[in-house]
Amino acid sequence: MKSTRTAVVTAAGLVASLVPGPSLAQDPGEREQGEGARIFADECASCHTSAGDERTPGTELLNQLSPRAIVASLEDGVMRAEGAALSPQQRIRVAEYLAGRAHVEESFPEAAYCADAGWFPLDVGTVSWMGFAGNPAGTGFQPTDRAGLVAADVPALQLRWAFAFPDAGQVRTSPAVAGGHAIVAGPFGDVIALDARTGCIRWRFEADAGVRGAVLVGDGPDGRPAAWFMDSRTNVYALDVESGALLWKSRVGWHPAAYGTGSPALHDGRLYVPISSLEVVLAGDPGYECCTSSGAVAALDAHTGETLWYHRIIPGYPEATEPNAAGTPQWAPSGAAVWSSPTVDPRRRLVYAGTGENLNRPTTGNSDAVVALDMETGDLAWSFQATSDDAFNMACTQPRNRENCPDPVGPDLDFGMAPMLVTRPDGREILVAGQKSGTVWALDPDAEGAVLWSTQVGKGSMLGGIHWGMATDGLLAYAPSADRNAVITDVNPAHERAPGLYALDLVTGEVVWSARAPESGCDGKERCYAAISAAVTAIEGIVFAGGLDGIIRAHSAMDGTVVWEFDTTDVIESSNGVPARGGAIDGPGPVVAGGMLFVNSGYGTFGQMPGNLLLAFGVP
């Protein structure tokens, strides 16, 4: 087991947006003035106002983060470029200044660990959920035999335990459930095997950096059950499931700004790994030579960690273009990050992935697209581009220091979700993918991604539209719409914002029903949004959807009626002895397995409510 200080983007969103205004450094009565105050005033105050914007936390939100979370962002998160200019002690000082308390890395108390030996050899045949959407097809659907829940059970769901991660401001990984255990990753690189009945810790491993994607479980080296995951530095790990011991580790991303956000997909002894990039944030600095990275998908041997192929979404390599207005050299093309998980299609021997926008101009044909890659070679089989000529980076959110913002600026309309491979009622297999534009697309995988239908369910924005993921039960497709007020370039001027949950006919694309996100969920809450940004999960007759208001709701799949709900922001005590705080629900969808419902609570990015909880519900 390793014991090393780890980092993750828990203060993620500490990005340059940058409106001068009141800052903590201008309020000496609230905190002791010192080195931290000076660093903040010199380096940070112009970026983080007291209110912030849709992508950047202001000082009021930073006050609520732990010093460890702020240090983590400066070390390995979206602010690592700015943090690189500071010494480790200086990072701690500015974090202590912002948080108003000492930097102490809390650990799990002894009471968090299981008192009995309890662990038993794990049969991979008992795996009932793994990956961002629960299965390689990305459908977010759990059949009854694996769910252990039926629709009639759902109104009786009760909280069984609440596991709190020390110092965390967000929880965004999806547990792998096998037998009576759930293996989950924490925001500072902890990978933990929990007893699903009680939430106690069986074993714990510390990765080199934070983990944002899901844990996978299957047959590993020498036939031993293994767990795989990727950290934010694009290190991929294989662990022995029974002990948590490291079997191998391999770094996949070769670019200095390579970033791991999505979950790998596991199939037939191979891991398919998505690669994104921090250059979208780094470009906010006019002195940064924007941009040279490309999104990618890599295939690794699951037993050895060897890279079998590596596909750059942007073919070739960037070339020098005209310097920006500050005289900084520029490079292009770039971008098209793969933020989400790949989807595996064994029958066609293809791997599908969604891509993001270009970071500058000229743009390319594979940005804001769904791409199909040959499973054996990584070669591009086909590509469907939904939005062309989309060039955007975080310089474009600033009123000044915009030298690296493309002109004209694009709308930033990624595919942030894994495409769903689903057989619809007439027996035809199709791909369904939602885009941040608020559009749901149905594509024909047998006709190189030809469009079968498309349906607009919201206005869309850089924060969604459809952000993290949909679900389908083979009858309908369920699309959550965030529709946050974060429109960069309005490509849908005729549409009003319409956050909520939408059910679409898989054959025609027609909206069968919709359920608007209720404003009442935000009553009495700060930094609360009536929106559904997180992925959703379906079982027979039920769709589970978590809101940015911190409420998890179960909707009837027949008409969208809410049949059960629970406000996770009301949870104030944990089962493992760590101070608890519920917050916004964002990122992965809920996990339903073995008669239990697992829900993350807390997502301090994008100005939302922070929190540190994994909640487990069951029927008495």
N, C-alpha and C positions, 0 to 999 in steps of 0.2 A: 504494500500500500504506500502511496505517496503522501507526503505531508508538505504541501507547498502552498504559498499564497496564490490564490487564483483570482481571475477577473472575468467580468462579463459586462454586457451593456445593460446594467440595471438602471443607470441614469440615462439610458439611451434616449436619444432625442436631444442630448446636449450638443446641439448643432448650431451653426452660425445662422442666425436670423436677424436680426441685429438692429434693433431700434434703441438708440440711447434713451435712458430713462432712469427712474429711481432704482437704486441697487442697494444691496446690503452694505456695500462699502461706503454709501452715503448716509448710513444710519448708525453712527458710532455708539448711540445709546443702547443698542440691542445686543451688541457683541463686543468682546474685547478686541481692540484694534491691535494689529501685529502683522507678522509676515503674511498670514493668510489673507487678511484684509487688503494688504498692498497688492498681492498677486491678483486677487479678484478684481480690484479696481483697475490694474494695469492691463490685464489680459482677458478678463471675462465680462466685466460689467456692461460693455457696449453690446454684448451678445445676449445677455439674459436679463430682460427687463423684469419688473415686478409682476407683469402679467404674462409675458411670453406670447407666442402665437400657436397656431395649430400644430406645428412640428417642434417647437422649441420650448422647454420648460422655463418659466420665469423663476425668480428667486423665491416666490411663495411656495412653489412646488419643490424646489431644491431644498428648502428648509425641512421638508418632510422626509427626505431621503437620509439614509444612514451615511456616516463618513465612509464606511467601507464601500457602499454603492458608488459614491462619487469618485473615490480613488480607483475603483474598478473601471469606470468609464474612461478615466484619464490614462490608465495603464493599458487596457486592452479593448476598450469600447470605441464608440464613435468619436470620442475626443482624444484618441491615443496620439494623434499627430500633435495636438496642442500640448498634451501631457508629456510628450517626448522631450520638450524643451525644459521641463522641470525635473528637479531631483526627486527621488522617492519621498524625502522628507517634506519637500515643498508641496507635493501632491496631497500629502496628509494634512499639512497646515491649511491649505485652501479648503479641503473637505471639512475639517473641523470648524473652520470659520462659517462655512455655509450651513452646516448641520447644527452648529451651536453646541456640540458636545465632543468628547474625546473619541479618537479613533481607536476602537477596541474591536478586534475581530472575535465576535461571539462564536461559540461552538455549541454543538448539541449537548444538552445535559445528559448525565448518565441515565436518567429516567427515560430518555428517548429510545434507548436500546432495549431489545427484547430480553426479558429476564430468563426465558427458557431457551434451550438449544433450538428446538423447533424446526430448524431448516431440514428439508428432505431433498433427496436427489430430484432434480427438475426434469421432467419429461417434456420435450419441446412439443409433443403432441397435445399438451394441455394449454398451449398459448392461445388465448382467446381474444387478444387485442395487441397489435403493435403497429408502430408507424403513425404518421401524422393523421391519416384518415382511416386507420384501422386495418387496411388491407392493401395489397399492391395495386389494386385497380383504382384506389383513391376515392371510393364511393362514400365513405363516412357512414356506411350502413352496417348494422350488427344484427345477424339473424337470431331468432329466438333461442336456439340451442346454445349459442355462445353468450347472448345477452343475459340469460337467466332472469329476464324481466319481460312481462307482457304489459300491454297498455293498461289493463285493469289494476296492475300493481302500482302504477306511477303515482296516483294521488296519495298513496300511503307512505311514500318515501320520507325517511327521516335521516338527519345527520348522525352518522356513527362516530366519526372522528375528524379532527381538523389538524393537519400536520403543517407546522409553521417553519419556514426557512429563516434562520437568523440573518438579520441585517438587510433582508431582501426588499426591493421595491417592486419587483414583478416576478411572476411565475409563469413560464411559457412553454414547458415541455409536456409531452403527452406520455403517460405511463404505459409501459408494456406489462400486460397482465398475463401471468402464467400460473396455473394452479391457484394456490392461495396467496400469491405474492404479486406485488406491483413494483416494477423497477422504474424509477423516475430520476430525472436530472434536475439539480438545483441551479440557481442563478450565478453561483460562484465556482462552478465546476464540480460540485458534488454529484456523484451518481450513487443512488441509494436503493437498496432492496428493502422494501417495506412489507410487513405482514399485512395482508389486505383486510384481515378481520379487525385489527387494532391500530394499525399505523405505526407500530414500533419498528425500529431499524434492525435488520438482520446483518447487513454489511454496508460499508461505505467506501467509495473510491474517490480520490481527488484528481481531476484532470488538470491540464496545464492552463486552461482558460475556461470561460463560461460556456455552458451548453444551451443552445437555443432550440434544438430539434429533438425529436423523439428517440427513445431507445428501442432497438430491435433485438429479437431473441430468436435463436435457431441453432442448428447443428454447426459447431465450430471446428477448430483444429483437432485432429485425432478423435473425432466423433464426440467431443465433449460439448455440452450445451454452452453457448456463448452469448454475450450481449455486445452489441455494436452501437456506437454513437460517434458524432463529430462535435468538436468544440469550435469556438468562434475563430480560432486561428487556422482552421481547416485541418487540424489533426484528427485522424480517424483512429478509434481505439477498438480493440476486441478484449473483452474481459471474460474470465471464467465465471459462469453464472452462479455456481455454488459457493464460491469464496470471494468473488470480486477482484481476484488477482489479475494483473495485466498479462495478456497473451501476446499482443503486439500493438504497435502504434506507428502510424504512417502519415506524414504531412502531404496533402494533396494539392492545395493551391500554391502556385509558384510565384504569383505576383505579390509584391510587398503589401498591397492593400486587399489581398484576397480575404474573403470573410465567409464564415460558415453560418448560415441562417436556417436553411431548410433541413429536412431529415433525409438521410439516405434511404434507398429502397433496397430490399434484400430479395434475391431470387436465384435459385439454383446455384448457390455457392458464390454469387457475385453481389457486391454492393455497388449501387449506382448513386453517386454522390453529387449533389448540386453545389455550385460555387457562385457566390455573389461577390460584391466589392464595396469597400468603404469610400471609394473615390467620389461617390455621389455627395458625400459629406466633405471630404478633403478639398473638393473644388470650390468650397465657400471661401477659401483663402486665395486672394488674387495673386499671391506669389507661388501658388501651386501650379505645376506644369500639367494641366488637365489635357487629356487623360489617356491612359495607356492600358487599362484593364479591359477584360472581356469576361462576361459570364461564361460558365462552362459546366459540363457534366463529365464525370470521370467514372470509369468502371474499375473496381478493385477486386482482387481475389480475396474472398471473405476469410480464407484460412491462413493466408500469409501477409495480407496487406499490400501485395504487389500491385502497382498500377498497370492495368491491362490496356486501357486506352484513355485518352483525354481529348474531349471535343470542345474547342473554342467556338462559342456561338457566333462571334465575328470572325470570319475567315481572314487569314493573313495577319499582319501586325500593323500597328499604327504608324503613320508617317507625320513628319513635321508639317504644321500649318502656320498661318499667320500668328505672330505673338498677340497676346491680349493688350488692352489699353495700358496696362501697367508695365508692358515690355516683357512679360513672362512668356517663354516658349510654350507653344501649344501642340498637341498631338491628337490625331484622329485616324480612323473612327474608334469609338470606345463605348463601353456600357453593355446593355442587354444582359444584365445580371440574372442569374437563376436563383430567385429568392426562396422558392418553394420546393417541394419534394417531387422527384420524378415519378411517373406512373409506368408500370411494367405491363406490356402486352405480349404474353408468351406465344400466343397463336400466330401473331404476325411478326414475331421476333423484333419488336420495336420497343423503344423507351420514349415516352412523351414528357416534355417539360414546357413550362411557361416561362417567358422571358420578360425583362423590364425594358425601360426606355434607353435610348442612347444618351450619353453624357454630354456630348457636344456634336458639332457638325463637321463633316457631312454625316448624315444618318445612314442606317443600313436596312436591309430587307428582313432581318430576323429579330428586330426589336419589337416589343409589344406583340409577341407572337406565341403560337404553340408550335413547337418543333418536334419532329419524329426522327429518332436516331436509330441506326441499326444496332441491335443488341450485341452483336459479335464484334463489330469493328468501330462503332462510334460514328460512322459516316452519316451525314445528313440524308435522310430518305425523302422528307418533304417538310415544308414550312407554311403555316398560315399566319399572315400578318393582319391583325385586326385594326391597328392604328399606325399609319405611316408617318414619317417625318416628325417623330416625337423626340425632342432633345431637351433635357432638363437636368439640372443639378441644384444643390442647395444654395449656390450663389444667387439663384433666381428668387429666393424667398427674402432677400435682403433689400432694404431701401438704398443701401450704399455697399461698396465693396462687391459690385456685381460684375467685375471684369470677366469672370469665367462663365457668366450666364450666356447660353446660346441666344442668338438673335435671328429669327424670332424664337421665343421660348415655347416649348411644347407643353402639353397638358399633364404629363407624368401619369400615364394610364397603363401600368403594368398588368400582366397576369401574375397575381401574387399567390394563386392557388394551384394545387396539383390538378391537372385535367382528370375528369372522371370517365372511366371506361365502363359503359353500362349497356346491358341488353334491355331494350324497351319492350313493351307488351306485344308488339307485332313480331318479335324475334330478331329484329335488326340490332346489331351492335353499333353504338355511336360513341363519340367523345363529346363530353359537355364541359365547358369551362366558363367561369364568370370572370369578368374583367373589372378593373377599377373604374372604368367608364360607366358602370351600371348596366352593362350589356351581358346577357347570357348567350353563349354561342353553342350550337350543336354542329359538330363536324363529322364528316364521313371518313373513317380511317381507311376505307378501301378505295377512296378516290382522292388520295393525297390531301386530305383535310378540306375538301369542298364543303361549303356552308350548306347545311340542311335547313336551318332556321336560325334566327336571332331575335331576341326579345329584350327591349329596354325596360328595366324595372326601377330605375332611379336616374338621378342626374349624373352621379359619379363625381369623383374628385381625386386628388392625389392621396387621400386617406380612405378611398372607397366611396361609392359603389360596393362592388363585391370584392372583399379585401383578402381574407385568409382561406376561405373554403366553403364549398357547398356539400350537400348530401343528396343521395337518391336511393329510393327503395325499389327501383325498377318500374314504378308506376308514375311517379312524379319526381321532378328535380326541385330541391328546396334551396333557395338562394337568399342569404341574408344580405341586407343592404345597410351599409354604414351611412353613406351620403353625408359625411361631415362637411362643414362649411369651410372647405379648403380647396376651392377651385382655382387653378393657376391660369389655364386657358379654357374658356367655356366652349366645349364642343357639342353640348346639348342644351342650347339656350331655350328650347321649347319645353324642357322638362323641369318641373319643380323638384326640390329635394323631397325624397320619400323613403326615409329610413324604416326598416321593418323586415318582415319575413315573407317571401313569395314562393308559391307552389306553382310549378310550370308543367304542363303536359309534355311528356317526352317525345311524342309524335309530332305535335304541331307547334310547340313553344307557347301556346296560349296560357295566360295566367289563370289558374283555376281558382285560387283564393289568395288573399294577402292579409297580413296582420301588421298594422302599423305599430312601431315601437312607441309605447306609451310615455308621454311626458311626465306622468305622475311618479314614475320610478326614480326621478331625480329630485323629488321634493325633499328639501332640507339637506341636500348634498352639494358639496363644492366640486368643481372640475368633473361634473357629471354630464353625460351626453345620452340622449334618448336615441340610441342607435345600436345596431347589431353588426359588429365588425368581426368578431371571432367566427371561426368555422362552426358549422352546425353538425349534429349527429342524429341519425335516424334509427329507430327500431320499428318493428311492425306496429303501425298505428300511431306512432309518436315521433315528433321532431323536438330535440332538445336544442335550445338556443340561449346562449349567454349574452347579456347586454353590457354596454359600457356603463350602465347604471348599477352594475354589480349584481344584478338579479338573474338567476338561472330560471328559465321557464320551459315547461313541457307543453308543446302545442299538439292538438289533435291533428293527425295527418289528413283527416277528412275535410276540415274546414278552418283550421288555424286557431280554434278556440284554445285558450290557456286552461289546462286541466290541473296544473300544479306549478308553484313557483316558490323560490327561496331567495331571500335577500342575503347575499354573502357578506355584505358590509356590516351586518349585525353580529357577525362572529367576532367575539372579543377574547376568547380563551382557546388555547390550543390543547391538543391531547398529548403533546410531547414536551411541554414545559417551556416553550419558546414564546415570547410575546407575540400575539396574533393581531393581524389586521387584514380585513377583507377590502377589496377594491374593484376596479373595473375588470370585466372578463373580456379578454382579447387573445388573439393568437389561435392556438389549436382548439378544436372542438372538444366537448365532453367525451369521456370514455365510458362505455357501458360494457361490462364484462362480469361474468360470474355472479350475477344478481346484484351488482353494485354499480353506482354512478359516481365517477370521479370528475371533479370540476376544479379548475384553477381559478384563483381569485387574487387579482392584483396585477396592474399593468401601468406602471408609471410613465411610460413613453407617451408622446403626443399630447401632453398636458392632461392625461387621464389620472384616475385615482390609483395611487400605489397600493400594494398589498403583498402578502407573503404566504399565501395559503394554498394547500392542496386539500380539498374537502372530499370526504367519502360518504355517500348516502346508501342506505339499504332499506329494505322493507322489514318491519318487525316480524 
